[in-house]
């Protein structure tokens, strides 16, 4: 499994990656597919990655670190 950052979740900028709490676990193949086109990936797999990343973050034992992050 790899941490696949959901770039369209917001927070990405010049020389900045999306925060780790905006990531979903994917196998290497699906991670590569995601990088070829997030919207196409979401449509093909019928998933909203922003919602999925938020759900994973809400269950994370590290969620207290992100309490004050918008």
BAGU-611981 format. One record per residue: z, y, x of N, C-alpha, C, O, CB in turn. Coordinates in steps of 0.001 Angstrom, whole numbers, padded with zeros to 6 digits, always signed. Glycine has a CB too. Layout:
<rs>
ZYXZYXZYXZYXZYX ...
</rs>
This chain:
<rs>
+000000-001187+000842+000000+000000+000000+000000+001240+000879+000597+001276+001955+001216+000004-000954 -000686+002240+000383-000761+003524+001076-000361+004635+000111-000591+004535-001094-002190+003773+001643 +000231+005681+000643+000545+006855-000164-000721+007682-000320-001229+008247+000648+001691+007699+000479 -001220+007748-001533-002434+008517-001817-002034+009836-002459-001591+009866-003607-003409+007720-002743 -002189+010912-001725-001822+012231-002237-002825+012671-003298-004036+012536-003125-001756+013268-001090 -002303+013192-004385-003123+013635-005516-003420+015120-005294-002673+015992-005738-002391+013385-006911 -004526+015387-004597-004855+016751-004194-004951+017721-005364-004541+018875-005242-006150+016755-003442 -005483+017274-006488-005644+018191-007622-004340+018405-008396-004350+019033-009454-006712+017661-008564 -003215+017889-007878-001910+018147-008493-001386+019528-008114-000406+020004-008688-000899+017069-008076 -002032+020165-007155-001647+021515-006756-000839+021519-005468-000236+020514-005092-000852+022179-007861 -000837+022636-004816-000063+022816-003601-000841+022604-002322-000297+022775-001231+001081+021905-003615 -002102+022237-002438-002913+022036-001236-003522+023374-000837-003975+024149-001679-004029+020960-001472 -003520+023617+000451-004097+024866+000941-004713+024642+002303-004805+023510+002777-003036+025978+001007 -005131+025716+002926-005728+025629+004253-004717+025024+005218-003624+025558+005404-006194+027024+004747 -005087+023925+005817-004243+023196+006774-002966+022645+006149-002017+022333+006867-003882+024099+007927 -002928+022523+004838-001757+021978+004141-002182+020794+003288-003206+020844+002607-001073+023062+003263 -001389+019728+003330-001633+018612+002425-000731+018787+001209+000197+019596+001220-001376+017233+003131 -001009+018040+000190-000179+018050-001012+001165+017426-000660+001234+016539+000191-000869+017280-002195 +002224+017879-001302+003567+017358-001051+003632+015851-001305+002897+015317-002136+004591+018084-001930 +004513+015185-000585+004644+013739-000711+005063+013298-002113+004758+012176-002516+005640+013233+000296 +005744+014144-002851+006146+013753-004206+004979+013845-005195+005141+013544-006378+007302+014634-004686 +003824+014254-004715+002601+014267-005531+001642+013202-004997+000480+013478-004699+001922+015687-005516 +002160+011981-004885+001373+010866-004354+001599+009635-005225+002600+009523-005931+001751+010569-002870 +000652+008728-005154+000750+007446-005857+000457+006338-004854-000287+006556-003898-000240+007378-007081 +001029+005157-005055+000716+004051-004148-000607+003396-004533-000816+003034-005690+001848+003008-004159 -001490+003250-003559-002780+002593-003772-003064+001671-002596-002592+001904-001483-003925+003638-003945 -003836+000627-002849-004301-000206-001741-005331+000602-000950-005793+001652-001398-004914-001568-002259 -005680+000096+000227-006602+000824+001099-007954+001085+000425-008514+002173+000553-006813+000048+002391 -008466+000096-000281-009759+000251-000935-009753+001297-002028-010671+002112-002120-010197-001053-001505 -008716+001279-002863-008632+002270-003936-008328+003665-003375-008777+004667-003932-007552+001863-004955 -007573+003732-002284-007309+005022-001655-008623+005641-001172-008866+006831-001375-006312+004865-000476 -009460+004834-000539-010773+005317-000076-011627+005751-001265-012317+006769-001205-011509+004217+000737 -011576+004972-002343-012333+005325-003555-011858+006657-004122-012672+007474-004553-012196+004220-004621 -010559+006878-004125-009999+008142-004614-010553+009319-003825-010885+010354-004403-008465+008123-004526 -010652+009169-002519-011159+010258-001679-012644+010526-001878-013139+011581-001482-010901+009947-000232 -013343+009608-002471-014765+009835-002768-014946+010641-004050-016044+011119-004334-015506+008496-002887 -013873+010794-004825-013959+011597-006042-012826+011284-007006-012829+010245-007666-015292+011370-006726 -011866+012183-007081-010665+011951-007886-010976+011843-009380-010466+010950-010055-009663+013070-007654 -011791+012728-009884-012086+012711-011325-012840+011437-011712-012579+010853-012764-012912+013957-011724 -013765+011012-010868-014488+009765-011110-013519+008584-011064-013601+007679-011895-015623+009579-010071 -012602+008590-010096-011598+007539-009967-010746+007469-011234-010518+006389-011780-010707+007786-008729 -010282+008624-011692-009437+008664-012889-010181+008135-014117-009615+007385-014912-008952+010097-013147 -011419+008517-014266-012202+008064-015421-012453+006560-015354-012298+005855-016351-013540+008819-015494 -012839+006077-014187-013131+004655-014026-011907+003791-014302-012011+002750-014950-013648+004384-012622 -010758+004218-013815-009538+003409-013918-008636+003842-015080-007548+003300-015277-008760+003486-012615 -009111+004824-015837-008381+005307-017020-006925+005653-016689-005982+005137-017289-008421+004249-018133 -006788+006542-015717-005462+006963-015266-005462+008459-015010-006449+009020-014533-005040+006195-013992 -004363+009091-015327-004144+010499-014997-003232+010494-013768-002033+010240-013886-003504+011321-016224 -003788+010769-012609-003032+010665-011368-001914+011693-011259-000882+011413-010650-003956+010811-010200 -002095+012863-011829-001038+013883-011803+000176+013365-012575+001309+013491-012111-001544+015237-012410 -000059+012789-013743+001028+012228-014548+001671+011043-013833+002895+010907-013828+000507+011796-015932 +000853+010192-013233+001374+009028-012515+002237+009462-011331+003311+008903-011108+000220+008134-012030 +001772+010456-010573+002551+010944-009432+003883+011525-009897+004912+011313-009256+001753+012003-008647 +003867+012247-010995+005110+012819-011528+006076+011715-011957+007284+011835-011754+004807+013752-012720 +005555+010654-012543+006401+009532-012967+007024+008839-011757+008210+008510-011778+005583+008519-013795 +006243+008617-010709+006797+008024-009490+007856+008937-008883+008910+008460-008462+005682+007750-008466 +007595+010233-008830+008554+011173-008261+009859+011183-009062+010943+011267-008485+007951+012583-008214 +009754+011099-010376+010951+011108-011229+011838+009892-010989+013051+009955-011193+010548+011163-012696 +011243+008796-010562+011998+007564-010311+012426+007409-008853+013176+006492-008520+011171+006368-010718 +011963+008284-008001+012243+008165-006576+013725+008403-006271+014346+009285-006865+011381+009149-005789 +014291+007623-005349+015670+007885-004932+015789+009192-004150+016899+009655-003886+016191+006728-004087 +014670+009783-003781+014663+011051-003035+014405+012253-003934+014216+013365-003439+013611+011005-001939 +014395+012045-005249+014031+013121-006163+014962+014329-006062+014553+015437-006408+014026+012605-007577 +016180+014154-005608+017105+015276-005447+016617+016292-004437+016966+017469-004525+018459+014774-005035 +015819+015859-003484+015248+016765-002486+014247+017728-003102+013984+018802-002561+014581+015972-001378 +013689+017327-004245+012634+018122-004864+013127+018879-006093+012320+019451-006825+011471+017231-005246 +014422+018893-006331+014972+019484-007552+014579+020949-007722+014379+021415-008844+016482+019361-007549 +014470+021660-006633+014164+023094-006718+012711+023412-006428+012355+024564-006182+015032+023859-005767 +011872+022383-006457+010458+022567-006177+009697+022591-007502+009876+021715-008348+009921+021443-005240 +008858+023591-007669+008079+023707-008906+006939+022722-008908+006170+022669-009868+007543+025127-009084 
</rs>
